[in-house]
Amino acid sequence: MKGILKILVILLQFSFSSIKNSKPEIFVFISEDVFQLSDGRLIVSGQIKSGNINKNERLIVKVDNSDKLVIIQQMEVFGKPNGTETGVKGDFVAFTISDIAKDKIGKGTVFLKKI
């Protein structure tokens, strides 16, 4: 019995130490397509290459050689239930943003999470 408890304690210590020492992945999203809505907002779709993202988070996108801050207003994660508000690495997502012209972003535009 003592041997089993000792092994269990070692396994628990190892699992918690690996969680404690792990660093979160940097969020990287690359757009595949951009659509403009009648109210001027943009729908940006593509795949999350690393990290994760939630609705209402702030993203950085390079526009005219400067960083532009945008906020995800609405988001859909394809292949997951409606209302899913978190996208993770590998997910295909679409989100709406505003305050940026459609001709400023397109296929291949990189979005990063504001830290």
C-alpha positions, 0 to 999 in steps of 0.5 A: 500500500505504501508503494502505491501511495508513493507512486501516486504522490510522484505522479501528482508532483510530476503532473503539477510541475509540468503544468506550472512550468508550461508557458501559454502559446502565443496566439497567431491567426492567419486570415483566409477571407474577408467580407464586409457587412452593410454596416461596415464591419468586417468578417474575417475567417481563417485558422488559428495557427497557435494559441487560443482566442475568446470573444471580446479579446483584443488583437493586433494587426499590421496596417500601413506599417503600423499596429492596429488594435481591433476587438473581436465583437462576434465569433463563430468556431466552425464545427463546434456548437453555436455559442462556443466562445473560445477557439484553439489551435487548429480551429477554423473561426470567423469573427467580426471587427470594425474600425478598419477598411476592407482594403487594408486586410486580406488573405494572409493577414496575420493577427496576434493577441494583444498581451 
